[in-house]
């Protein structure tokens, strides 16, 4: 049964016993914020977006601008100034619970994201402690064509060692229960000659604390940006395409726009990151250099009229590096740039959140991409930032997961990396318990064909079909991660790699921090199997971080209880992986309505996962709310074979095992 068929078949039986248990609203110490509306927000509604906004505002009532990613209104909805919290009540300072209507179908079908934290997000950023009890609801993205919209961004702790200096909407802690997320899409910006941007986290991007308890994520996708040939062009960012400057005026609080060709001077860099648009312009000697945006996504511009190369201002946080300047025959002077690679003679602004490097009008080098941005195009292309493709030109390496550019000026940059088809965990704490992640995809972006084989870039990589863990802590307990896909993008210079179909855990101190960090993975009584791509599980620690700098991060993997991990690999300097209990096929049925509030993948009668679990902390129920230990021992994964429905369904959240260490 396909998921769409499953969705259409959902009936009242999956909620049997909810009223008897007294649970249609979560059991908490205070009244939950009850969502009453599933359509568009207005002054007379309480939607999920408004409920999140209310919880965040209750924890930050006085600060006027703590985190406006799209507007000056704090933690805002797209139209929060007029709409605000609507009719939502019950929000308190501290932890809040939001209850969705039982079995609700909430679809996001507008190309107007609430915010652009690391790419377009449908809902306000999670900037406080929030539990969402889904009661069997389904959240979906139903945009056509090439949507760029994930559901959630979870904010970082400003003191986190994994994200020092990074802007944050506030420390977020999100718990999702009894909920399905499907159709989330995150696609890196397409490069115009420069490399493609990274697509990170199809459904969720988390830098804070994230717990999935009885949740299904399916048909979510993270795709790297593609690239085509172009001269002096920019790399794509995480949220917008590249161009020689963009349509967004400096300081505006609009959505990130695709780049356009500059007409005169003063054009802003395409795209925004955490506030303002980054400036980038193609200047004349009489005009000012490109200016840096305040937290902007675009790299700065430079002039090129055969006499002057004016310094390009760098994009702010997440932006690609700006250009350098030199009057003819003079020494180079640095331009601005933050979290990017080296840049010389920057051209037009990079596009999108996590901006791409500026292009170049000279034969030296273009700007490098920021975090998630592709390198610019030049005689020597800019190197891609983390996940970004290298710009066209010689010596233009891609960032981690990004394809390399190749050839001379005007050739083709590398495709961007796609990482974390369902979840990108960036220095956060992620716990997955009694949950199913299946049918999610991480795909590298394509690199176009050049005029000759020597001018063709390489496709981007696809890493972590279900989860990509960057310098974070990932715990998987009694869960099923199966049938996910990691695939590389094609390119005239070679295809990218697809690896870690279920999980890619990556320790990399140069990716997003200045100090030693750790990628810690713990797997207990779970199923990691049946992926498309190289290996179901990859734990990776490269031997270097940026350039020649050593990678002093640590990569750890702990396995407890019984686990089925069909294929696994320790890459780079990662220690050898522990011996998993079994590598046999778990014999899973397709995703279907097997009872309970969310779809699951049932075990076949001869599955080696049956009665194979061990350990002191066994959840009372499986994902469906059916009693555990139906046989001699509990079963591996999210589904208990031959179990019966339990009367403790949803009582507190701890019956699922989420409270176990």
Residue, then its C-alpha position, 0 to 999 in steps of 0.5 A: x500500500x502506498x502512503x497516498x493510499x494509506x492516507x486516504x484509508x485512515x478511519x476512526x478506528x485508529x483513534x479507538x480508546x482515545x476518549x476512554x483514556x481521556x486523551x484528546x489533549x495531552x496530559x500536562x501540568x497546564x492546559x495545552x494550546x489547542x489548535x482549532x484551525x487547519x487552514x490559513x491563519x487569520x485574527x480569528x483562528x488558532x493554527x499550528x503556526x499561531x500556536x508556535x508563535x504564541x509559545x515563543x512569544x510567551x517566553x520572550x515577551x519584551x524583546x522586540x526583535x530577537x529572531x525575525x527571519x522574515x520580518x522585523x516582528x519577533x519570531x513572526x508569522x509571515x503576517x504576524x503584525x496583523x494576525x499575531x496569535x489569533x485566538x490561541x490561548x494557554x501559552x505560558x513562560x516555560x515549556x508549552x504543549x500544543x495539541x492538534x485536532x485528532x486525525x487532522x490533515x494540515x497541508x502547506x501549499x503556498x510558496x510563501x515560507x514563514x522564515x528562511x533559517x537555513x532554507x525556507x520553513x513552513x512554520x515559525x522557528x522553534x525558539x522555546x520548549x514545545x511539545x506537539x501532540x499530533x493525535x494522528x495528524x498529518x503535516x504535508x507539503x503539497x506544492x507542485x514543480x520544485x518546492x523548497x519548503x521544510x516544516x521545522x527549524x529548531x533554534x540553537x543554544x547560543x552557548x552551544x560549542x557546535x555553533x559558536x557565533x551563529x545567530x539563533x532565534x532562541x534555544x529550541x526544544x521540540x518534541x513531536x508525538x503521534x504525528x506524520x510528516x510527509x512531502x517536505x522538500x529542501x533544495x539548494x539554489x542552482x548555480x549560474x556557472x558557479x556551484x550548486x548550493x546545499x539542500x539540507x534537511x527535507x522535513x526538519x533542520x535542528x540545531x537544538x533539542x529534537x525528540x521524535x516519539x511515535x512519529x513517521x517521516x516519509x517522502x521527504x527530500x533534500x536535494x543539492x542545487x544543480x548548475x549550468x554554464x555561465x561566465x563570471x557567475x555566482x554559486x547557488x545558496x541554500x534557498x535561492x538561485x544565483x545571479x549577478x546581484x539580486x532583486x531584493x533591496x538591502x535591508x528588506x524583510x522579504x523572501x529570498x529572490x532568485x538572482x538576476x543580471x545586474x543593471x548598473x550598480x547597487x543590486x542586492x545579493x539574491x536571498x536572505x539569511x536571518x534578517x537582511x538581504x546581502x548586498x552585491x553589485x556590479x560596480x563602476x569606478x565611480x560607485x561604492x563597492x558592494x556592501x555587506x548585508x546585516x546577516x545577509x545571504x549574498x556575497x558582495x559585488x565588485x567592479x570590473x571595467x579594466x581599470x578598477x576591481x572594487x572590493x566586494x563586501x562579504x555577506x554576513x552570517x552564512x553569506x558567501x565571501x566577498x571579493x578582493x580589490x586591486x587597482x590595476x598593477x596594485x596589491x590585492x586588498x581583502x573584501x568582507x566575508x563570513x564563514x566563507x572561503x578565500x575570495x579574490x575579485x568578487x563579482x555578483x552577489x551569491x544567491x540564497x540563504x547561506x549564500x554562494x560565492x560571488x563570481x569574478x570578472x578577472x582571471x584570479x579567483x571567485x568567492x568561496x561559498x558560505x555554509x551551504x553555498x556553492x563557489x563562484x565561477x572564474x578562471x579559478x573557481x571559488x571553493x564550495x562551502x559546506x555542502x556546496x559545489x565548487x565553482x567552474x574553473x581550475x582548482x575549485x573543489x566542492x565542499x563536503x558533499x559538493x561536486x568539484x567544478x572543472x575547466x576554465x572560465x565559463x565552464x560548469x561548476x559542481x552540483x550541491x550536496x543533498x544531506x538529511x532527506x528527513x532531518x539535518x541535525x546540526x550540533x543538536x541533540x536528536x532522539x528518535x524513539x518508537x518512530x519510522x523513517x522510510x521513503x526519504x531521499x537525499x540527492x546530490x545536484x546535477x552538474x551540467x555538461x560543458x562544451x568539452x569534457x575538460x569543462x564539465x563539473x561533477x555531480x553533488x553527493x547524497x548523504x543521509x537518506x533519512x538523517x544527517x548528523x553533523x557534530x550532534x548527538x543522535x540516539x535511535x531507540x526501538x525505531x525503524x529506519x528502512x527503505x530510504x535513499x541516498x543518491x549522487x547527482x549526475x555530471x559530465x565530469x562524473x556522478x556524485x556519491x550516494x551513501x548512508x541511506x539511513x544515517x550519515x554521522x559526520x564529525x567535522x570541526x571545520x564545518x561549523x565551529x572553531x573548537x573540537x566537537x563530537x558526532x555521537x551516535x547511539x543505536x538500541x534495539x532498532x532496524x537500519x536497513x534496505x537503503x538505496x545507496x552505499x551502506x545503510x549507516x556511515x560514520x565519517x571523520x575526515x582526516x582534515x577539516x579546512x584545507x590543511x587544518x587537522x580534524x580534531x573532532x571525535x566520532x563515536x558509535x555505541x550499539x546496545x541491545x539487539x540491532x539489525x544494521x544490514x550494511x555499515x561503514x566507518x570512513x576516514x579516521x572514524x573508529x571501527x563500528x561495533x558489531x551489530x547483532x544482525x545484518x539479515x533482512x528484517x522482512x518489513x512490509x510496506x508502510x501501511x495503516x496497521x492500527x494506531x495514530x501513524x503508519x508503520x512497517x509491519x514485521x513479517x512472520x519470519x522476521x529476525x527482528x521478532x523477540x530479538x530486543x534486550x535491555x532494561x528499559x523497554x517501552x510499554x508500547x510500540x509506535x502504534x500504542x500496542x503493548x510491547x513484549x508480545x512474545x519471549x522478548x520485545x521486537x526490534x524497531x517501531x512495530x511489535x509483532x502480534x501485539x494487541x492495542x494497549x490501554x496506556x496509549x498516549x497517557x504520558x509520553x513515557x510509555x513509549x520509552x522516550x524517558x529512558x536514558 
